[in-house]
Amino acid sequence: MAESNQILSQSGSVYPAPLHVVERAWISPEAYHEMHKRSVTDPEGFWGELAEKELEFFQKWDKVREWNYPNYKWFLNAKMNITHNCLDRHVRDGRGDKIAFIYNNEKNEEEKISYAQLLTRVKKMANALQNLGLQKGDRVAFYMPLTLEQIVAILACARIGVVHTIIFAGFSANALRMRCEIAEAKVVFASTSTSRRGNDIDLMHVVNEAVEGLKCVQNVIVHVRKGDSYSFKSGQLDYQTLLESGSENHEAPALDAEDPLFILYTSGTTGKPKGVLHTQAGYNLFTHFSTRVSFDLHEEDIFWCTADTGWITGHSYIVYGPLSLGVTSVIVEGAPTFPNPGSWWALVEKYKVNVFYTAPTAVRLFMKLGAEWPNKYDLSSLRILGSVGEPINPEAWEWYYEAIGRKNVAVVDTWWQTETGGHMIVTMPSMDQKPGKAGLPFFGVDADVVDRQGNPVAPNAVGFLVVRQPWPSALRTCYGEPERFNNYWMEMKGFYYPGDFATKDEDGYITILGRADDVLNVSGHRIGTAEVESALVAHESIAEAAVIGKPHPIKGESIKAFVIAMNGVQVTDQLIQEVKDSVAKELGKLAQPDEIEFVEGLPKTRSGKIMRRVLKAKEMGTELGDTSTLED
Ligand code: PRX
């Protein structure tokens, strides 16, 4: 499919950024190279200057970075408050009436909140939480859909140094309970319901089951949604009443630059989720700056990141980055194709969205539904289309560019992780775009593709993606499990190792090929094979289980489980459904296998480790590779 503005090169097609994007871009390609070089050779100078320019501190740092491998700190001894940068300073500087968020949902109910209104509510909630006895360092869990009430509560926690841990409101009661327990959450913020594809989903039965008998949780603060009624249990408080109880006066306390901001649980290679911990200043600066330059946001722009606050994308590019920058964002609660496959495009038209950020799985879903849906709407406000969460295949990239971007946008792919806090590999808006390639390293990101020994591989050869030095928003630890944090920097000695395969072309563009470990990416959600396997064997009929990811046209990967039945169990369709349902109950629907196959045995190494790679090769009909360690 050759286009007039497309150049075919040996390494695939290249689309130069449209002129109108290049002309207003904060960062030109030349500036990128110069700035990037400085950011990795003089990180302290680069980030120190940027912090002075972009953020406000109550007390300046003694040192920009301290790196005692593998640990690091940024802006040592500086005092600040991320919510001051996100709210107070904007209101003080006359941006109080600027809209911070335009909320919409499946019923097309709209709510707008200005920076001044948001600040007032955050102050009230911060006071109310302090009156409840919460103190700096305490943990508060969230199980809420994407609402303004949730954002107010998140920021209220951040303001008083209370560490929030948001659990996506699609996880099961067991998953919520486990996360509350390991974070020792004192309070849980919950909502009575959400609406998904027109169905009202009761969330309180999940929350109540999760916190039942959980000693650490002292209070559950319940946001009763419009039209819902709820009978409060002991220890449960009404969100609205609590909010109203707080005074409107609240000075943002001076927190330390390295005080914990949040813990976000993500999947690793064991059954237990990892509590990725981020801190105040470095995270603030990195998300602020990447929101500005990766999306090329300017004062009047309208930004829409379609993520949920339950994932890192929502933390960094719905809440903290855009607010710190003072952007107006659209947020939408509900499914992308409800009430019809045009509903998102109707919102782009209605709010004249300039920058739109979504996941390839959504793009592929819209692609399947056909261009006739977006074609009904005026999408000419769009200037930049972002992508995140999984590799975007060139076909989906081109559809996104043409059907949504009308060939007049920059498509900005962004590779990063829960652990990285913000964008790591990006095709910045003014750069040449190469469908399927994530792009070049972000500022401060000293990335490369190396072999097992850590030597850079030849151009276009497959290797491991690594980063040579810490950047400001790098995770500081895994909460309560420092050894798991060390693994990120120890597995490939001297580097941060994210666990992805990649290639790098002659121009330095990095392509992400997928996970190199036992982690799956289903619809952009990270799921550990071990988590699903332990959910499977929790079923009384299942003795052993092994899980693989299979390529899926929309989800990217779907889950297939190979299981061994307990002695004497009759395998029926009903049992298969029951086992699938039990995974949804154990973990959440997002981790439910699409296929379950009963087998007699599983391929294992002599030391008893399941060789998922062998199962995958067999399933896909590809080469088995080295099987010398296979037991049988
Ligand atoms: O495999 C990479 C994939 O998602 C993983 C990180 O998942 P998570 O921590 O849940 O964060 C997702 C949102 C930032 C990565 O290790 N991934 C993320 N973005 C991309 C991607 N793979 C390819 N291209 C991307 N743009």
Residues whose N, C-alpha, C, O or C-beta is under 5 A from the ligand:
A	BS01	PRX	T313 S387 V388 G389 E390 P391 I392 D413 T414 W415 W416 Q417 T418 E419 P498 D500 I512 G514 R515 G524 R526
